[in-house]
Amino acid sequence: MKRRALLAATGTMALTGIVAAIESETILTISGRVGRINRPGDQTFVFTRKSFLQLRQSVITTATSWTPVSVFVGPTVVDVMLEAGVDSGTLLFKTLDNNSVPIPWPDIVRYGVILAHTQDGRPLSTKRWGPLWTIYPRDQHPDELKGPLADSRFIWQIDEIQVQA
């Protein structure tokens, strides 16, 4: 009986450790012209998965060039940037595979772009668009948000945003 209790306690402790590690994992780094710094050594603002999920979440239901109509959930880019003390500039979205796309601040504000972490109730993974994907309300603005430039701004596997002047 004591052995079973010990195994259960050990399993619970291991699970608790895994959850803590996932919650403290860095999901997004804001660099460049940042107004608030929470990682002084490298002058960046870092979101852990837990702090990112604590931001107010928004929903955009839309199709993309790669998906049928889906429900995407994540905070607005504006809310993310305001948390880091940023309220203007061009944002250079960088990806896990070293791609980058600049998006001007007015575009972010006008369309209420979100940094989606979930599609149709499923968390985005690095194998499926994640950890984060910029989602525009394309179906609500079909004439403005189709074509090569608009498609280039639906950037996935984001792990850093560099703020430029």
N, C-alpha and C positions, 0 to 999 in steps of 0.2 A: 504494500500500500504506500509506504514512504517513497519507494522508487517511482511509482506512478505519479505521485504528487511532485516529486523532484523533476521528472521529465516534463510535466505540464508547466511547472514554473519556468523551467529552462526554455521551453518553447514559447511561452508568453514573453519572456525577456528578449528572446531573439526577435520575435515579431515586433515588439516595441522598439527595438534598436533599428530594425529595417524601416519602420514607419518614420522614426526620427531622422534617419539618414535621407530618406526621400524628401521629407518636408524641408530639410536644411540644404538640399541640393540647389546650386545656383541654376536658375532657369533663364535669366536675362541679365545682361550687363549693359548699363548706360555709360558711355564714355564721351570724351570731347568736352564741349562747352556745357558742363553740368552745373546746376545751381546748388544742389545738395549732394554731399558725398557721404557714403556710409562705409567705404573701404578706403581709408586715407592713404594707405601704402601705394595704391595705383590710381588715386584720384577718380574713382568711379562710384556709381550708385548701382548696387547689386540687388536683384530680387531673388529670393529663394522661392521655391515652389509655393511654400506656405504663405509668404508675404504677397506673392503675385495673386494667389487665389483669394486673399483677403480684400483685394480691391473690388470696388463695385463692378459687377459683371453685366455685360450687355449681350443682346442676342441679335444676330442678323440671319434671316432666312433668305437664301439666295442660291443660285447655281453659279458655278465657276466654269472656266474652260475645261476643267479636269474632273468636275463632279456634277452629278445631278443636283436639283434643288435640295439643299441640306440646311440644317439648323446649326449654326456656329455660335459658340459662346466664348466670351473673353472680355477683358476690360477694354475700354476705348484707348487708343494710343494716346489721346489727349490726357486721360486720367493717369496713365502710366508715366508720361513725361512730366506732368505737374508734380507727381510724387517725387520725381528726381530734380525738381526745381527748374524745369525747362518749359518755356511758353512761346518759343518761336524758333525759326531756323529751318535748315534742311536736315532731314533725318536720313542717315545712311544706314539702311537695314543690312546687317551682315548675317551670313548663314554658316552652319556647321561645315559646309564644304567650300568655304571661302568665296562665295559669291556675294555680291552686294548690289543694292538698288537704292538710289536716292529718291526720297519722296518729300516734296515741299510741305511745310506746315499748313498752308491754306488748304491743301488737298486733304490732309488728315482731319482738319476741322470741318470742312464742308460736307464730307461724306460720313463722318462719324466712324472712321475705320477702327476695327477692333483687332486685337492680337488674340486670335482664337487659340484655345487650348483644347477645345472639344468640338467634335462634329457628330451630330445626331446622337448625342449622349455618350459617345466614346472618346476617351482622351486621345489626343493626337500623339503619336510616337515618332521617333526618328525614322522609322520605316514607313510611316504614313503621315507625311506633311509636318510633323512636329519637330521640336516641342511647341513652336508657336508659328502661326500663319497669319499674315495680314489679310483681312477679309473686308471687302467693300460691299455695300448694298447694291450689287450690280443689277439685280432685277428691278430695283426701284429707279435706276438711272440707266436704262439700257443703251440709249444713244451716246451717253458720255463715257460709259465704263466698259466699252468693248473695243477690241483692236489691240495691236501689239504693245502700245504704251501702257494701256490699262492692264493688260495681262501681265506685263513685267512687274507691276506693282503688287500683284498677288504673290508675294514672295513667302516661301515656306522654309522650314528648318531654321528659323531665326533664333540666334542666341546672343546677339549684341545689336545695339543701336548706337551709332556714333552721331553726336550732335555737332553740326557744322553751322557756321554763321549764316 
